[in-house]
Amino acid sequence: MTSSLAADLGLTALRGATLAEVDAAAALQHRTDRKYLVPLDRARDLVARLADSHHVLDLAGRRTTNYLSTYFDTEQLGAWRAHVQGRRRRWKVRTRLYAEDGLCRVEVKTKDGRGATVKHGLGTPAHGYGRLGGREAEFVDGVLRDAGIHVTAGQLTTAAEIRYVRAALADLNHGTRVTLDGNLTCHHGDRAATLDPGHVLVETKGGARPAPADRLLLRLGARPVSLSKYIVGRSLLTPGLPDNDVRRLARAHFTTEASPAPLLERIPAA
């Protein structure tokens, strides 16, 4: 994108909300996610139509944030395989860095018995990004154990890094959220996969029933897709992985190339 995501999406048209306001109304650690790959012009139309009901997360005047997420998996890619095979006990482990704010979290995502996403998070020092230290490993072990997943942090290794710019919208009255991700790249080894700059990945996060934003997206011609940033990255960038619907979808919207930048230098956690 030649200009900022905030300008491309017309975010100045929305009322701002603080992080505390968004978290109070729509923290959504237990939720149903729906994802859409949307052309940029339709995403801007979506934002304009949501202006009456949604606020945009505003951090001291900044309406987007650069995200960096390092995903962890077993040597046999257990998390990747659980997802593409549609297993009931799916999971993901990552560290996430909010670049401008210097904040970092360890996050574990699992599925409940009804297929809804359950997210658990633990704050960690920014210099520990990309690592699972002792405290963080204990947290991961506990969440996975409680979810009935027989994987430990000691079995995990760095599997991919995902970078993107995110805008977050929230309906403060109904407790639902919409995120829009642009400038999305997936990195593994010396290769990178890049989302077509004319598209953004839109995610709605709410209850089991579609939210007004979902109905609006359908009217704009968007349809839900099964797409995980981590799954896309490994599917496109790892030779020999089994072909699947995720890879075919990704090939229509992503390009692969030599990685334009190395992964962030890993500094051992304190």
VENWOTA-V89603 format. One record per residue. N is the residue number from 1. RES is the residue in three letters. D_LAST is the distance of its C-alpha to the last C-alpha in whole Angstrom. Layout:
n/res/d_last
N/RES/D_LAST
N/RES/D_LAST
This chain:
n/res/d_last
1/MET/37
2/THR/39
3/SER/38
4/SER/35
5/LEU/35
6/ALA/35
7/ALA/39
8/ASP/40
9/LEU/39
10/GLY/41
11/LEU/38
12/THR/40
13/ALA/43
14/LEU/40
15/ARG/40
16/GLY/36
17/ALA/34
18/THR/31
19/LEU/28
20/ALA/28
21/GLU/32
22/VAL/31
23/ASP/29
24/ALA/31
25/ALA/34
26/ALA/32
27/ALA/29
28/LEU/30
29/GLN/27
30/HIS/31
31/ARG/33
32/THR/35
33/ASP/34
34/ARG/37
35/LYS/36
36/TYR/39
37/LEU/39
38/VAL/41
39/PRO/43
40/LEU/41
41/ASP/45
42/ARG/45
43/ALA/41
44/ARG/42
45/ASP/45
46/LEU/43
47/VAL/41
48/ALA/45
49/ARG/46
50/LEU/43
51/ALA/43
52/ASP/46
53/SER/43
54/HIS/40
55/HIS/37
56/VAL/35
57/LEU/31
58/ASP/31
59/LEU/28
60/ALA/30
61/GLY/32
62/ARG/30
63/ARG/32
64/THR/29
65/THR/26
66/ASN/24
67/TYR/22
68/LEU/20
69/SER/19
70/THR/18
71/TYR/20
72/PHE/19
73/ASP/22
74/THR/23
75/GLU/25
76/GLN/28
77/LEU/27
78/GLY/28
79/ALA/27
80/TRP/29
81/ARG/32
82/ALA/32
83/HIS/32
84/VAL/35
85/GLN/37
86/GLY/37
87/ARG/35
88/ARG/35
89/ARG/32
90/ARG/30
91/TRP/26
92/LYS/23
93/VAL/20
94/ARG/18
95/THR/15
96/ARG/17
97/LEU/16
98/TYR/19
99/ALA/19
100/GLU/21
101/ASP/20
102/GLY/16
103/LEU/15
104/CYS/14
105/ARG/15
106/VAL/15
107/GLU/18
108/VAL/21
109/LYS/24
110/THR/27
111/LYS/31
112/ASP/33
113/GLY/36
114/ARG/38
115/GLY/36
116/ALA/34
117/THR/30
118/VAL/28
119/LYS/25
120/HIS/22
121/GLY/19
122/LEU/15
123/GLY/14
124/THR/10
125/PRO/8
126/ALA/10
127/HIS/8
128/GLY/7
129/TYR/11
130/GLY/12
131/ARG/10
132/LEU/10
133/GLY/7
134/GLY/9
135/ARG/10
136/GLU/11
137/ALA/13
138/GLU/15
139/PHE/16
140/VAL/17
141/ASP/19
142/GLY/21
143/VAL/22
144/LEU/23
145/ARG/25
146/ASP/26
147/ALA/28
148/GLY/29
149/ILE/27
150/HIS/27
151/VAL/24
152/THR/20
153/ALA/17
154/GLY/17
155/GLN/20
156/LEU/19
157/THR/18
158/THR/18
159/ALA/22
160/ALA/22
161/GLU/21
162/ILE/23
163/ARG/24
164/TYR/27
165/VAL/28
166/ARG/29
167/ALA/31
168/ALA/31
169/LEU/34
170/ALA/35
171/ASP/38
172/LEU/38
173/ASN/41
174/HIS/40
175/GLY/37
176/THR/36
177/ARG/34
178/VAL/35
179/THR/32
180/LEU/33
181/ASP/31
182/GLY/32
183/ASN/31
184/LEU/30
185/THR/28
186/CYS/27
187/HIS/25
188/HIS/25
189/GLY/25
190/ASP/28
191/ARG/30
192/ALA/29
193/ALA/32
194/THR/33
195/LEU/34
196/ASP/38
197/PRO/38
198/GLY/41
199/HIS/39
200/VAL/36
201/LEU/35
202/VAL/36
203/GLU/34
204/THR/36
205/LYS/34
206/GLY/36
207/GLY/38
208/ALA/40
209/ARG/43
210/PRO/43
211/ALA/42
212/PRO/44
213/ALA/42
214/ASP/43
215/ARG/46
216/LEU/46
217/LEU/44
218/LEU/47
219/ARG/50
220/LEU/48
221/GLY/49
222/ALA/45
223/ARG/44
224/PRO/41
225/VAL/39
226/SER/37
227/LEU/34
228/SER/30
229/LYS/28
230/TYR/27
231/ILE/30
232/VAL/32
233/GLY/29
234/ARG/29
235/SER/33
236/LEU/34
237/LEU/31
238/THR/31
239/PRO/35
240/GLY/37
241/LEU/35
242/PRO/38
243/ASP/40
244/ASN/40
245/ASP/41
246/VAL/37
247/ARG/38
248/ARG/41
249/LEU/40
250/ALA/37
251/ARG/40
252/ALA/42
253/HIS/39
254/PHE/37
255/THR/37
256/THR/35
257/GLU/34
258/ALA/32
259/SER/29
260/PRO/29
261/ALA/26
262/PRO/23
263/LEU/20
264/LEU/17
265/GLU/15
266/ARG/12
267/ILE/9
268/PRO/6
269/ALA/4
270/ALA/0
